[in-house]
């Protein structure tokens, strides 16, 4: 699965860049990915869940 390299900070609306490097075997559902906001300098730890392949 893919996780974004940059997200928008929900606090200040600035860009938050990913701190975590992709694991060797790629991102897995449920992985915690850390971001650092360039505006307010807050750290965000987000959990990315795979939507599933229910089609
Ligand atoms: Zn921010």
mmCIF file of the protein (N, C-alpha, C, O) and its ligand, coordinates in Angstrom:
data_MODEL
# 
_entry.id   MODEL 
# 
loop_
_entity.id 
_entity.type 
_entity.pdbx_number_of_molecules 
1 polymer     1 
2 non-polymer 1 
# 
_entity_poly.entity_id                      1 
_entity_poly.type                           'polypeptide(L)' 
_entity_poly.nstd_linkage                   no 
_entity_poly.nstd_monomer                   no 
_entity_poly.pdbx_seq_one_letter_code       
;(UNK)(UNK)(UNK)(UNK)(UNK)(UNK)(UNK)(UNK)(UNK)(UNK)(UNK)(UNK)(UNK)(UNK)(UNK)(UNK)
(UNK)(UNK)(UNK)(UNK)(UNK)(UNK)(UNK)(UNK)(UNK)(UNK)(UNK)(UNK)(UNK)(UNK)(UNK)(UNK)
(UNK)(UNK)(UNK)(UNK)(UNK)(UNK)(UNK)(UNK)(UNK)(UNK)(UNK)(UNK)(UNK)(UNK)(UNK)(UNK)
(UNK)(UNK)(UNK)(UNK)(UNK)(UNK)(UNK)
;
_entity_poly.pdbx_seq_one_letter_code_can   XXXXXXXXXXXXXXXXXXXXXXXXXXXXXXXXXXXXXXXXXXXXXXXXXXXXXXX 
_entity_poly.pdbx_strand_id                 A 
# 
loop_
_entity_poly_seq.entity_id 
_entity_poly_seq.num 
_entity_poly_seq.mon_id 
_entity_poly_seq.hetero 
1 1  UNK n 
1 2  UNK n 
1 3  UNK n 
1 4  UNK n 
1 5  UNK n 
1 6  UNK n 
1 7  UNK n 
1 8  UNK n 
1 9  UNK n 
1 10 UNK n 
1 11 UNK n 
1 12 UNK n 
1 13 UNK n 
1 14 UNK n 
1 15 UNK n 
1 16 UNK n 
1 17 UNK n 
1 18 UNK n 
1 19 UNK n 
1 20 UNK n 
1 21 UNK n 
1 22 UNK n 
1 23 UNK n 
1 24 UNK n 
1 25 UNK n 
1 26 UNK n 
1 27 UNK n 
1 28 UNK n 
1 29 UNK n 
1 30 UNK n 
1 31 UNK n 
1 32 UNK n 
1 33 UNK n 
1 34 UNK n 
1 35 UNK n 
1 36 UNK n 
1 37 UNK n 
1 38 UNK n 
1 39 UNK n 
1 40 UNK n 
1 41 UNK n 
1 42 UNK n 
1 43 UNK n 
1 44 UNK n 
1 45 UNK n 
1 46 UNK n 
1 47 UNK n 
1 48 UNK n 
1 49 UNK n 
1 50 UNK n 
1 51 UNK n 
1 52 UNK n 
1 53 UNK n 
1 54 UNK n 
1 55 UNK n 
# 
loop_
_struct_asym.id 
_struct_asym.entity_id 
A 1 
B 2 
# 
loop_
_chem_comp.id 
_chem_comp.type 
_chem_comp.mon_nstd_flag 
UNK 'L-peptide linking' . 
ZN  non-polymer         . 
# 
_pdbx_entity_nonpoly.entity_id   2 
_pdbx_entity_nonpoly.name        ? 
_pdbx_entity_nonpoly.comp_id     ZN 
# 
_pdbx_nonpoly_scheme.asym_id         B 
_pdbx_nonpoly_scheme.entity_id       2 
_pdbx_nonpoly_scheme.mon_id          ZN 
_pdbx_nonpoly_scheme.ndb_seq_num     1 
_pdbx_nonpoly_scheme.pdb_seq_num     101 
_pdbx_nonpoly_scheme.auth_seq_num    101 
_pdbx_nonpoly_scheme.pdb_mon_id      ZN 
_pdbx_nonpoly_scheme.auth_mon_id     ZN 
_pdbx_nonpoly_scheme.pdb_strand_id   A 
_pdbx_nonpoly_scheme.pdb_ins_code    . 
# 
loop_
_atom_site.group_PDB 
_atom_site.id 
_atom_site.type_symbol 
_atom_site.label_atom_id 
_atom_site.label_alt_id 
_atom_site.label_comp_id 
_atom_site.label_asym_id 
_atom_site.label_entity_id 
_atom_site.label_seq_id 
_atom_site.pdbx_PDB_ins_code 
_atom_site.Cartn_x 
_atom_site.Cartn_y 
_atom_site.Cartn_z 
_atom_site.occupancy 
_atom_site.B_iso_or_equiv 
_atom_site.pdbx_formal_charge 
_atom_site.auth_seq_id 
_atom_site.auth_comp_id 
_atom_site.auth_asym_id 
_atom_site.auth_atom_id 
_atom_site.pdbx_PDB_model_num 
ATOM   1   N  N  . UNK A 1 1  ? 0.840   -1.191 0.000  1.00 0.00 ? 1   UNK A N  1 
ATOM   2   C  CA . UNK A 1 1  ? 0.000   0.000  0.000  1.00 0.00 ? 1   UNK A CA 1 
ATOM   3   C  C  . UNK A 1 1  ? 0.878   1.244  0.000  1.00 0.00 ? 1   UNK A C  1 
ATOM   4   O  O  . UNK A 1 1  ? 2.068   1.168  0.303  1.00 0.00 ? 1   UNK A O  1 
ATOM   5   N  N  . UNK A 1 2  ? 0.306   2.363  -0.331 1.00 0.00 ? 2   UNK A N  1 
ATOM   6   C  CA . UNK A 1 2  ? 1.035   3.619  -0.408 1.00 0.00 ? 2   UNK A CA 1 
ATOM   7   C  C  . UNK A 1 2  ? 0.589   4.550  0.716  1.00 0.00 ? 2   UNK A C  1 
ATOM   8   O  O  . UNK A 1 2  ? -0.594  4.615  1.051  1.00 0.00 ? 2   UNK A O  1 
ATOM   9   N  N  . UNK A 1 3  ? 1.536   5.259  1.286  1.00 0.00 ? 3   UNK A N  1 
ATOM   10  C  CA . UNK A 1 3  ? 1.188   6.322  2.220  1.00 0.00 ? 3   UNK A CA 1 
ATOM   11  C  C  . UNK A 1 3  ? 1.777   7.624  1.675  1.00 0.00 ? 3   UNK A C  1 
ATOM   12  O  O  . UNK A 1 3  ? 2.847   7.609  1.067  1.00 0.00 ? 3   UNK A O  1 
ATOM   13  N  N  . UNK A 1 4  ? 1.095   8.736  1.884  1.00 0.00 ? 4   UNK A N  1 
ATOM   14  C  CA . UNK A 1 4  ? 1.571   9.994  1.312  1.00 0.00 ? 4   UNK A CA 1 
ATOM   15  C  C  . UNK A 1 4  ? 2.852   10.478 1.971  1.00 0.00 ? 4   UNK A C  1 
ATOM   16  O  O  . UNK A 1 4  ? 3.090   10.242 3.156  1.00 0.00 ? 4   UNK A O  1 
ATOM   17  N  N  . UNK A 1 5  ? 3.671   11.161 1.180  1.00 0.00 ? 5   UNK A N  1 
ATOM   18  C  CA . UNK A 1 5  ? 4.920   11.705 1.702  1.00 0.00 ? 5   UNK A CA 1 
ATOM   19  C  C  . UNK A 1 5  ? 4.660   13.009 2.461  1.00 0.00 ? 5   UNK A C  1 
ATOM   20  O  O  . UNK A 1 5  ? 5.402   13.380 3.370  1.00 0.00 ? 5   UNK A O  1 
ATOM   21  N  N  . UNK A 1 6  ? 3.603   13.680 2.068  1.00 0.00 ? 6   UNK A N  1 
ATOM   22  C  CA . UNK A 1 6  ? 3.251   14.951 2.690  1.00 0.00 ? 6   UNK A CA 1 
ATOM   23  C  C  . UNK A 1 6  ? 1.750   14.945 2.969  1.00 0.00 ? 6   UNK A C  1 
ATOM   24  O  O  . UNK A 1 6  ? 0.949   14.542 2.125  1.00 0.00 ? 6   UNK A O  1 
ATOM   25  N  N  . UNK A 1 7  ? 1.387   15.397 4.159  1.00 0.00 ? 7   UNK A N  1 
ATOM   26  C  CA . UNK A 1 7  ? -0.020  15.565 4.490  1.00 0.00 ? 7   UNK A CA 1 
ATOM   27  C  C  . UNK A 1 7  ? -0.252  17.014 4.880  1.00 0.00 ? 7   UNK A C  1 
ATOM   28  O  O  . UNK A 1 7  ? 0.698   17.781 5.033  1.00 0.00 ? 7   UNK A O  1 
ATOM   29  N  N  . UNK A 1 8  ? -1.504  17.384 5.039  1.00 0.00 ? 8   UNK A N  1 
ATOM   30  C  CA . UNK A 1 8  ? -1.833  18.717 5.516  1.00 0.00 ? 8   UNK A CA 1 
ATOM   31  C  C  . UNK A 1 8  ? -2.116  18.651 7.001  1.00 0.00 ? 8   UNK A C  1 
ATOM   32  O  O  . UNK A 1 8  ? -2.943  17.861 7.454  1.00 0.00 ? 8   UNK A O  1 
ATOM   33  N  N  . UNK A 1 9  ? -1.420  19.491 7.759  1.00 0.00 ? 9   UNK A N  1 
ATOM   34  C  CA . UNK A 1 9  ? -1.609  19.528 9.207  1.00 0.00 ? 9   UNK A CA 1 
ATOM   35  C  C  . UNK A 1 9  ? -3.020  19.991 9.525  1.00 0.00 ? 9   UNK A C  1 
ATOM   36  O  O  . UNK A 1 9  ? -3.487  20.998 8.993  1.00 0.00 ? 9   UNK A O  1 
ATOM   37  N  N  . UNK A 1 10 ? -3.697  19.252 10.393 1.00 0.00 ? 10  UNK A N  1 
ATOM   38  C  CA . UNK A 1 10 ? -5.072  19.612 10.722 1.00 0.00 ? 10  UNK A CA 1 
ATOM   39  C  C  . UNK A 1 10 ? -5.118  20.791 11.685 1.00 0.00 ? 10  UNK A C  1 
ATOM   40  O  O  . UNK A 1 10 ? -6.165  21.417 11.849 1.00 0.00 ? 10  UNK A O  1 
ATOM   41  N  N  . UNK A 1 11 ? -4.001  21.096 12.315 1.00 0.00 ? 11  UNK A N  1 
ATOM   42  C  CA . UNK A 1 11 ? -3.968  22.208 13.260 1.00 0.00 ? 11  UNK A CA 1 
ATOM   43  C  C  . UNK A 1 11 ? -3.785  23.552 12.561 1.00 0.00 ? 11  UNK A C  1 
ATOM   44  O  O  . UNK A 1 11 ? -4.528  24.499 12.818 1.00 0.00 ? 11  UNK A O  1 
ATOM   45  N  N  . UNK A 1 12 ? -2.783  23.630 11.670 1.00 0.00 ? 12  UNK A N  1 
ATOM   46  C  CA . UNK A 1 12 ? -2.412  24.921 11.115 1.00 0.00 ? 12  UNK A CA 1 
ATOM   47  C  C  . UNK A 1 12 ? -2.546  24.979 9.595  1.00 0.00 ? 12  UNK A C  1 
ATOM   48  O  O  . UNK A 1 12 ? -2.418  26.052 9.006  1.00 0.00 ? 12  UNK A O  1 
ATOM   49  N  N  . UNK A 1 13 ? -2.799  23.845 8.958  1.00 0.00 ? 13  UNK A N  1 
ATOM   50  C  CA . UNK A 1 13 ? -3.008  23.849 7.519  1.00 0.00 ? 13  UNK A CA 1 
ATOM   51  C  C  . UNK A 1 13 ? -1.736  23.854 6.697  1.00 0.00 ? 13  UNK A C  1 
ATOM   52  O  O  . UNK A 1 13 ? -1.801  23.909 5.469  1.00 0.00 ? 13  UNK A O  1 
ATOM   53  N  N  . UNK A 1 14 ? -0.576  23.797 7.343  1.00 0.00 ? 14  UNK A N  1 
ATOM   54  C  CA . UNK A 1 14 ? 0.696   23.732 6.623  1.00 0.00 ? 14  UNK A CA 1 
ATOM   55  C  C  . UNK A 1 14 ? 0.998   22.280 6.245  1.00 0.00 ? 14  UNK A C  1 
ATOM   56  O  O  . UNK A 1 14 ? 0.311   21.346 6.660  1.00 0.00 ? 14  UNK A O  1 
ATOM   57  N  N  . UNK A 1 15 ? 2.043   22.133 5.451  1.00 0.00 ? 15  UNK A N  1 
ATOM   58  C  CA . UNK A 1 15 ? 2.441   20.799 5.032  1.00 0.00 ? 15  UNK A CA 1 
ATOM   59  C  C  . UNK A 1 15 ? 3.199   20.090 6.151  1.00 0.00 ? 15  UNK A C  1 
ATOM   60  O  O  . UNK A 1 15 ? 4.023   20.688 6.843  1.00 0.00 ? 15  UNK A O  1 
ATOM   61  N  N  . UNK A 1 16 ? 2.903   18.822 6.310  1.00 0.00 ? 16  UNK A N  1 
ATOM   62  C  CA . UNK A 1 16 ? 3.647   17.993 7.263  1.00 0.00 ? 16  UNK A CA 1 
ATOM   63  C  C  . UNK A 1 16 ? 4.327   16.887 6.482  1.00 0.00 ? 16  UNK A C  1 
ATOM   64  O  O  . UNK A 1 16 ? 3.678   16.129 5.761  1.00 0.00 ? 16  UNK A O  1 
ATOM   65  N  N  . UNK A 1 17 ? 5.638   16.800 6.630  1.00 0.00 ? 17  UNK A N  1 
ATOM   66  C  CA . UNK A 1 17 ? 6.430   15.841 5.853  1.00 0.00 ? 17  UNK A CA 1 
ATOM   67  C  C  . UNK A 1 17 ? 6.650   14.567 6.645  1.00 0.00 ? 17  UNK A C  1 
ATOM   68  O  O  . UNK A 1 17 ? 6.778   14.586 7.869  1.00 0.00 ? 17  UNK A O  1 
ATOM   69  N  N  . UNK A 1 18 ? 6.692   13.460 5.918  1.00 0.00 ? 18  UNK A N  1 
ATOM   70  C  CA . UNK A 1 18 ? 6.839   12.156 6.552  1.00 0.00 ? 18  UNK A CA 1 
ATOM   71  C  C  . UNK A 1 18 ? 8.227   12.003 7.161  1.00 0.00 ? 18  UNK A C  1 
ATOM   72  O  O  . UNK A 1 18 ? 9.227   12.340 6.527  1.00 0.00 ? 18  UNK A O  1 
ATOM   73  N  N  . UNK A 1 19 ? 8.285   11.506 8.365  1.00 0.00 ? 19  UNK A N  1 
ATOM   74  C  CA . UNK A 1 19 ? 9.557   11.219 9.028  1.00 0.00 ? 19  UNK A CA 1 
ATOM   75  C  C  . UNK A 1 19 ? 9.970   9.770  8.824  1.00 0.00 ? 19  UNK A C  1 
ATOM   76  O  O  . UNK A 1 19 ? 11.158  9.457  8.742  1.00 0.00 ? 19  UNK A O  1 
ATOM   77  N  N  . UNK A 1 20 ? 8.989   8.900  8.745  1.00 0.00 ? 20  UNK A N  1 
ATOM   78  C  CA . UNK A 1 20 ? 9.282   7.466  8.704  1.00 0.00 ? 20  UNK A CA 1 
ATOM   79  C  C  . UNK A 1 20 ? 9.723   7.049  7.311  1.00 0.00 ? 20  UNK A C  1 
ATOM   80  O  O  . UNK A 1 20 ? 9.204   7.532  6.305  1.00 0.00 ? 20  UNK A O  1 
ATOM   81  N  N  . UNK A 1 21 ? 10.688  6.145  7.274  1.00 0.00 ? 21  UNK A N  1 
ATOM   82  C  CA . UNK A 1 21 ? 11.098  5.572  5.997  1.00 0.00 ? 21  UNK A CA 1 
ATOM   83  C  C  . UNK A 1 21 ? 10.290  4.304  5.739  1.00 0.00 ? 21  UNK A C  1 
ATOM   84  O  O  . UNK A 1 21 ? 9.894   3.605  6.672  1.00 0.00 ? 21  UNK A O  1 
ATOM   85  N  N  . UNK A 1 22 ? 10.052  4.020  4.469  1.00 0.00 ? 22  UNK A N  1 
ATOM   86  C  CA . UNK A 1 22 ? 9.287   2.803  4.169  1.00 0.00 ? 22  UNK A CA 1 
ATOM   87  C  C  . UNK A 1 22 ? 10.031  1.569  4.644  1.00 0.00 ? 22  UNK A C  1 
ATOM   88  O  O  . UNK A 1 22 ? 11.245  1.478  4.466  1.00 0.00 ? 22  UNK A O  1 
ATOM   89  N  N  . UNK A 1 23 ? 9.337   0.626  5.240  1.00 0.00 ? 23  UNK A N  1 
ATOM   90  C  CA . UNK A 1 23 ? 9.965   -0.652 5.618  1.00 0.00 ? 23  UNK A CA 1 
ATOM   91  C  C  . UNK A 1 23 ? 10.447  -1.386 4.377  1.00 0.00 ? 23  UNK A C  1 
ATOM   92  O  O  . UNK A 1 23 ? 9.993   -1.127 3.262  1.00 0.00 ? 23  UNK A O  1 
ATOM   93  N  N  . UNK A 1 24 ? 11.377  -2.308 4.596  1.00 0.00 ? 24  UNK A N  1 
ATOM   94  C  CA . UNK A 1 24 ? 11.955  -3.047 3.468  1.00 0.00 ? 24  UNK A CA 1 
ATOM   95  C  C  . UNK A 1 24 ? 10.895  -3.746 2.636  1.00 0.00 ? 24  UNK A C  1 
ATOM   96  O  O  . UNK A 1 24 ? 10.979  -3.792 1.409  1.00 0.00 ? 24  UNK A O  1 
ATOM   97  N  N  . UNK A 1 25 ? 9.905   -4.285 3.312  1.00 0.00 ? 25  UNK A N  1 
ATOM   98  C  CA . UNK A 1 25 ? 8.869   -5.028 2.590  1.00 0.00 ? 25  UNK A CA 1 
ATOM   99  C  C  . UNK A 1 25 ? 7.637   -4.168 2.322  1.00 0.00 ? 25  UNK A C  1 
ATOM   100 O  O  . UNK A 1 25 ? 6.561   -4.687 2.023  1.00 0.00 ? 25  UNK A O  1 
ATOM   101 N  N  . UNK A 1 26 ? 7.804   -2.844 2.430  1.00 0.00 ? 26  UNK A N  1 
ATOM   102 C  CA . UNK A 1 26 ? 6.702   -1.943 2.093  1.00 0.00 ? 26  UNK A CA 1 
ATOM   103 C  C  . UNK A 1 26 ? 5.778   -1.694 3.265  1.00 0.00 ? 26  UNK A C  1 
ATOM   104 O  O  . UNK A 1 26 ? 5.831   -2.375 4.289  1.00 0.00 ? 26  UNK A O  1 
ATOM   105 N  N  . UNK A 1 27 ? 4.936   -0.704 3.084  1.00 0.00 ? 27  UNK A N  1 
ATOM   106 C  CA . UNK A 1 27 ? 3.983   -0.363 4.129  1.00 0.00 ? 27  UNK A CA 1 
ATOM   107 C  C  . UNK A 1 27 ? 2.916   -1.434 4.246  1.00 0.00 ? 27  UNK A C  1 
ATOM   108 O  O  . UNK A 1 27 ? 2.440   -1.976 3.249  1.00 0.00 ? 27  UNK A O  1 
ATOM   109 N  N  . UNK A 1 28 ? 2.550   -1.726 5.489  1.00 0.00 ? 28  UNK A N  1 
ATOM   110 C  CA . UNK A 1 28 ? 1.485   -2.678 5.742  1.00 0.00 ? 28  UNK A CA 1 
ATOM   111 C  C  . UNK A 1 28 ? 0.314   -1.964 6.394  1.00 0.00 ? 28  UNK A C  1 
ATOM   112 O  O  . UNK A 1 28 ? 0.485   -0.948 7.068  1.00 0.00 ? 28  UNK A O  1 
ATOM   113 N  N  . UNK A 1 29 ? -0.868  -2.502 6.188  1.00 0.00 ? 29  UNK A N  1 
ATOM   114 C  CA . UNK A 1 29 ? -2.045  -1.939 6.836  1.00 0.00 ? 29  UNK A CA 1 
ATOM   115 C  C  . UNK A 1 29 ? -1.857  -1.928 8.350  1.00 0.00 ? 29  UNK A C  1 
ATOM   116 O  O  . UNK A 1 29 ? -1.441  -2.925 8.940  1.00 0.00 ? 29  UNK A O  1 
ATOM   117 N  N  . UNK A 1 30 ? -2.163  -0.802 8.964  1.00 0.00 ? 30  UNK A N  1 
ATOM   118 C  CA . UNK A 1 30 ? -2.010  -0.682 10.406 1.00 0.00 ? 30  UNK A CA 1 
ATOM   119 C  C  . UNK A 1 30 ? -0.682  -0.095 10.832 1.00 0.00 ? 30  UNK A C  1 
ATOM   120 O  O  . UNK A 1 30 ? -0.463  0.139  12.021 1.00 0.00 ? 30  UNK A O  1 
ATOM   121 N  N  . UNK A 1 31 ? 0.220   0.150  9.871  1.00 0.00 ? 31  UNK A N  1 
ATOM   122 C  CA . UNK A 1 31 ? 1.501   0.763  10.207 1.00 0.00 ? 31  UNK A CA 1 
ATOM   123 C  C  . UNK A 1 31 ? 1.287   2.179  10.736 1.00 0.00 ? 31  UNK A C  1 
ATOM   124 O  O  . UNK A 1 31 ? 0.389   2.898  10.297 1.00 0.00 ? 31  UNK A O  1 
ATOM   125 N  N  . UNK A 1 32 ? 2.131   2.558  11.686 1.00 0.00 ? 32  UNK A N  1 
ATOM   126 C  CA . UNK A 1 32 ? 2.097   3.927  12.214 1.00 0.00 ? 32  UNK A CA 1 
ATOM   127 C  C  . UNK A 1 32 ? 3.171   4.726  11.496 1.00 0.00 ? 32  UNK A C  1 
ATOM   128 O  O  . UNK A 1 32 ? 4.341   4.344  11.478 1.00 0.00 ? 32  UNK A O  1 
ATOM   129 N  N  . UNK A 1 33 ? 2.759   5.839  10.905 1.00 0.00 ? 33  UNK A N  1 
ATOM   130 C  CA . UNK A 1 33 ? 3.665   6.667  10.120 1.00 0.00 ? 33  UNK A CA 1 
ATOM   131 C  C  . UNK A 1 33 ? 3.729   8.047  10.764 1.00 0.00 ? 33  UNK A C  1 
ATOM   132 O  O  . UNK A 1 33 ? 2.701   8.674  11.023 1.00 0.00 ? 33  UNK A O  1 
ATOM   133 N  N  . UNK A 1 34 ? 4.964   8.514  11.019 1.00 0.00 ? 34  UNK A N  1 
ATOM   134 C  CA . UNK A 1 34 ? 5.159   9.780  11.710 1.00 0.00 ? 34  UNK A CA 1 
ATOM   135 C  C  . UNK A 1 34 ? 5.373   10.914 10.709 1.00 0.00 ? 34  UNK A C  1 
ATOM   136 O  O  . UNK A 1 34 ? 6.063   10.754 9.703  1.00 0.00 ? 34  UNK A O  1 
ATOM   137 N  N  . UNK A 1 35 ? 4.772   12.052 11.006 1.00 0.00 ? 35  UNK A N  1 
ATOM   138 C  CA . UNK A 1 35 ? 4.936   13.259 10.203 1.00 0.00 ? 35  UNK A CA 1 
ATOM   139 C  C  . UNK A 1 35 ? 5.333   14.413 11.108 1.00 0.00 ? 35  UNK A C  1 
ATOM   140 O  O  . UNK A 1 35 ? 4.977   14.450 12.286 1.00 0.00 ? 35  UNK A O  1 
ATOM   141 N  N  . UNK A 1 36 ? 6.086   15.365 10.533 1.00 0.00 ? 36  UNK A N  1 
ATOM   142 C  CA . UNK A 1 36 ? 6.454   16.570 11.260 1.00 0.00 ? 36  UNK A CA 1 
ATOM   143 C  C  . UNK A 1 36 ? 5.925   17.768 10.491 1.00 0.00 ? 36  UNK A C  1 
ATOM   144 O  O  . UNK A 1 36 ? 6.211   17.944 9.306  1.00 0.00 ? 36  UNK A O  1 
ATOM   145 N  N  . UNK A 1 37 ? 5.154   18.581 11.184 1.00 0.00 ? 37  UNK A N  1 
ATOM   146 C  CA . UNK A 1 37 ? 4.561   19.747 10.540 1.00 0.00 ? 37  UNK A CA 1 
ATOM   147 C  C  . UNK A 1 37 ? 5.607   20.846 10.377 1.00 0.00 ? 37  UNK A C  1 
ATOM   148 O  O  . UNK A 1 37 ? 6.367   21.147 11.297 1.00 0.00 ? 37  UNK A O  1 
ATOM   149 N  N  . UNK A 1 38 ? 5.626   21.442 9.167  1.00 0.00 ? 38  UNK A N  1 
ATOM   150 C  CA . UNK A 1 38 ? 6.569   22.525 8.903  1.00 0.00 ? 38  UNK A CA 1 
ATOM   151 C  C  . UNK A 1 38 ? 6.052   23.853 9.442  1.00 0.00 ? 38  UNK A C  1 
ATOM   152 O  O  . UNK A 1 38 ? 6.797   24.832 9.500  1.00 0.00 ? 38  UNK A O  1 
ATOM   153 N  N  . UNK A 1 39 ? 4.784   23.891 9.836  1.00 0.00 ? 39  UNK A N  1 
ATOM   154 C  CA . UNK A 1 39 ? 4.206   25.130 10.355 1.00 0.00 ? 39  UNK A CA 1 
ATOM   155 C  C  . UNK A 1 39 ? 4.311   25.199 11.868 1.00 0.00 ? 39  UNK A C  1 
ATOM   156 O  O  . UNK A 1 39 ? 5.059   26.016 12.404 1.00 0.00 ? 39  UNK A O  1 
ATOM   157 N  N  . UNK A 1 40 ? 3.568   24.347 12.557 1.00 0.00 ? 40  UNK A N  1 
ATOM   158 C  CA . UNK A 1 40 ? 3.520   24.398 14.018 1.00 0.00 ? 40  UNK A CA 1 
ATOM   159 C  C  . UNK A 1 40 ? 4.521   23.435 14.652 1.00 0.00 ? 40  UNK A C  1 
ATOM   160 O  O  . UNK A 1 40 ? 4.665   23.400 15.875 1.00 0.00 ? 40  UNK A O  1 
ATOM   161 N  N  . UNK A 1 41 ? 5.220   22.646 13.812 1.00 0.00 ? 41  UNK A N  1 
ATOM   162 C  CA . UNK A 1 41 ? 6.268   21.746 14.282 1.00 0.00 ? 41  UNK A CA 1 
ATOM   163 C  C  . UNK A 1 41 ? 5.732   20.600 15.134 1.00 0.00 ? 41  UNK A C  1 
ATOM   164 O  O  . UNK A 1 41 ? 6.491   19.935 15.839 1.00 0.00 ? 41  UNK A O  1 
ATOM   165 N  N  . UNK A 1 42 ? 4.444   20.378 15.068 1.00 0.00 ? 42  UNK A N  1 
ATOM   166 C  CA . UNK A 1 42 ? 3.865   19.240 15.775 1.00 0.00 ? 42  UNK A CA 1 
ATOM   167 C  C  . UNK A 1 42 ? 4.211   17.945 15.061 1.00 0.00 ? 42  UNK A C  1 
ATOM   168 O  O  . UNK A 1 42 ? 4.416   17.915 13.847 1.00 0.00 ? 42  UNK A O  1 
ATOM   169 N  N  . UNK A 1 43 ? 4.273   16.876 15.847 1.00 0.00 ? 43  UNK A N  1 
ATOM   170 C  CA . UNK A 1 43 ? 4.467   15.556 15.259 1.00 0.00 ? 43  UNK A CA 1 
ATOM   171 C  C  . UNK A 1 43 ? 3.124   14.838 15.218 1.00 0.00 ? 43  UNK A C  1 
ATOM   172 O  O  . UNK A 1 43 ? 2.338   14.887 16.164 1.00 0.00 ? 43  UNK A O  1 
ATOM   173 N  N  . UNK A 1 44 ? 2.890   14.179 14.108 1.00 0.00 ? 44  UNK A N  1 
ATOM   174 C  CA . UNK A 1 44 ? 1.658   13.430 13.929 1.00 0.00 ? 44  UNK A CA 1 
ATOM   175 C  C  . UNK A 1 44 ? 2.003   11.968 13.670 1.00 0.00 ? 44  UNK A C  1 
ATOM   176 O  O  . UNK A 1 44 ? 2.793   11.651 12.781 1.00 0.00 ? 44  UNK A O  1 
ATOM   177 N  N  . UNK A 1 45 ? 1.409   11.101 14.444 1.00 0.00 ? 45  UNK A N  1 
ATOM   178 C  CA . UNK A 1 45 ? 1.559   9.668  14.221 1.00 0.00 ? 45  UNK A CA 1 
ATOM   179 C  C  . UNK A 1 45 ? 0.233   9.136  13.697 1.00 0.00 ? 45  UNK A C  1 
ATOM   180 O  O  . UNK A 1 45 ? -0.755  9.049  14.427 1.00 0.00 ? 45  UNK A O  1 
ATOM   181 N  N  . UNK A 1 46 ? 0.233   8.788  12.441 1.00 0.00 ? 46  UNK A N  1 
ATOM   182 C  CA . UNK A 1 46 ? -1.000  8.353  11.793 1.00 0.00 ? 46  UNK A CA 1 
ATOM   183 C  C  . UNK A 1 46 ? -0.953  6.862  11.514 1.00 0.00 ? 46  UNK A C  1 
ATOM   184 O  O  . UNK A 1 46 ? 0.089   6.315  11.152 1.00 0.00 ? 46  UNK A O  1 
ATOM   185 N  N  . UNK A 1 47 ? -2.086  6.221  11.686 1.00 0.00 ? 47  UNK A N  1 
ATOM   186 C  CA . UNK A 1 47 ? -2.212  4.811  11.353 1.00 0.00 ? 47  UNK A CA 1 
ATOM   187 C  C  . UNK A 1 47 ? -2.929  4.709  10.012 1.00 0.00 ? 47  UNK A C  1 
ATOM   188 O  O  . UNK A 1 47 ? -4.040  5.214  9.846  1.00 0.00 ? 47  UNK A O  1 
ATOM   189 N  N  . UNK A 1 48 ? -2.277  4.050  9.061  1.00 0.00 ? 48  UNK A N  1 
ATOM   190 C  CA . UNK A 1 48 ? -2.883  3.871  7.749  1.00 0.00 ? 48  UNK A CA 1 
ATOM   191 C  C  . UNK A 1 48 ? -3.430  2.467  7.640  1.00 0.00 ? 48  UNK A C  1 
ATOM   192 O  O  . UNK A 1 48 ? -2.694  1.482  7.705  1.00 0.00 ? 48  UNK A O  1 
ATOM   193 N  N  . UNK A 1 49 ? -4.733  2.394  7.473  1.00 0.00 ? 49  UNK A N  1 
ATOM   194 C  CA . UNK A 1 49 ? -5.398  1.100  7.312  1.00 0.00 ? 49  UNK A CA 1 
ATOM   195 C  C  . UNK A 1 49 ? -5.698  0.893  5.831  1.00 0.00 ? 49  UNK A C  1 
ATOM   196 O  O  . UNK A 1 49 ? -6.234  1.775  5.161  1.00 0.00 ? 49  UNK A O  1 
ATOM   197 N  N  . UNK A 1 50 ? -5.348  -0.271 5.345  1.00 0.00 ? 50  UNK A N  1 
ATOM   198 C  CA . UNK A 1 50 ? -5.713  -0.617 3.984  1.00 0.00 ? 50  UNK A CA 1 
ATOM   199 C  C  . UNK A 1 50 ? -7.236  -0.701 3.876  1.00 0.00 ? 50  UNK A C  1 
ATOM   200 O  O  . UNK A 1 50 ? -7.906  -1.232 4.762  1.00 0.00 ? 50  UNK A O  1 
ATOM   201 N  N  . UNK A 1 51 ? -7.766  -0.169 2.783  1.00 0.00 ? 51  UNK A N  1 
ATOM   202 C  CA . UNK A 1 51 ? -9.211  -0.171 2.593  1.00 0.00 ? 51  UNK A CA 1 
ATOM   203 C  C  . UNK A 1 51 ? -9.737  -1.582 2.369  1.00 0.00 ? 51  UNK A C  1 
ATOM   204 O  O  . UNK A 1 51 ? -10.933 -1.842 2.494  1.00 0.00 ? 51  UNK A O  1 
ATOM   205 N  N  . UNK A 1 52 ? -8.835  -2.476 2.039  1.00 0.00 ? 52  UNK A N  1 
ATOM   206 C  CA . UNK A 1 52 ? -9.264  -3.817 1.722  1.00 0.00 ? 52  UNK A CA 1 
ATOM   207 C  C  . UNK A 1 52 ? -9.497  -3.971 0.232  1.00 0.00 ? 52  UNK A C  1 
ATOM   208 O  O  . UNK A 1 52 ? -9.588  -2.995 -0.512 1.00 0.00 ? 52  UNK A O  1 
ATOM   209 N  N  . UNK A 1 53 ? -9.592  -5.214 -0.177 1.00 0.00 ? 53  UNK A N  1 
ATOM   210 C  CA . UNK A 1 53 ? -9.765  -5.489 -1.601 1.00 0.00 ? 53  UNK A CA 1 
ATOM   211 C  C  . UNK A 1 53 ? -11.087 -6.200 -1.792 1.00 0.00 ? 53  UNK A C  1 
ATOM   212 O  O  . UNK A 1 53 ? -11.143 -7.314 -2.313 1.00 0.00 ? 53  UNK A O  1 
ATOM   213 N  N  . UNK A 1 54 ? -12.139 -5.548 -1.369 1.00 0.00 ? 54  UNK A N  1 
ATOM   214 C  CA . UNK A 1 54 ? -13.455 -6.176 -1.321 1.00 0.00 ? 54  UNK A CA 1 
ATOM   215 C  C  . UNK A 1 54 ? -14.208 -6.198 -2.625 1.00 0.00 ? 54  UNK A C  1 
ATOM   216 O  O  . UNK A 1 54 ? -15.395 -6.525 -2.638 1.00 0.00 ? 54  UNK A O  1 
ATOM   217 N  N  . UNK A 1 55 ? -13.560 -5.862 -3.726 1.00 0.00 ? 55  UNK A N  1 
ATOM   218 C  CA . UNK A 1 55 ? -14.292 -5.849 -4.992 1.00 0.00 ? 55  UNK A CA 1 
ATOM   219 C  C  . UNK A 1 55 ? -14.466 -7.259 -5.536 1.00 0.00 ? 55  UNK A C  1 
ATOM   220 O  O  . UNK A 1 55 ? -15.060 -7.442 -6.598 1.00 0.00 ? 55  UNK A O  1 
HETATM 221 ZN ZN . ZN  B 2 .  ? 0.833   22.325 11.942 1.00 0.00 ? 101 ZN  A ZN 1 
# 
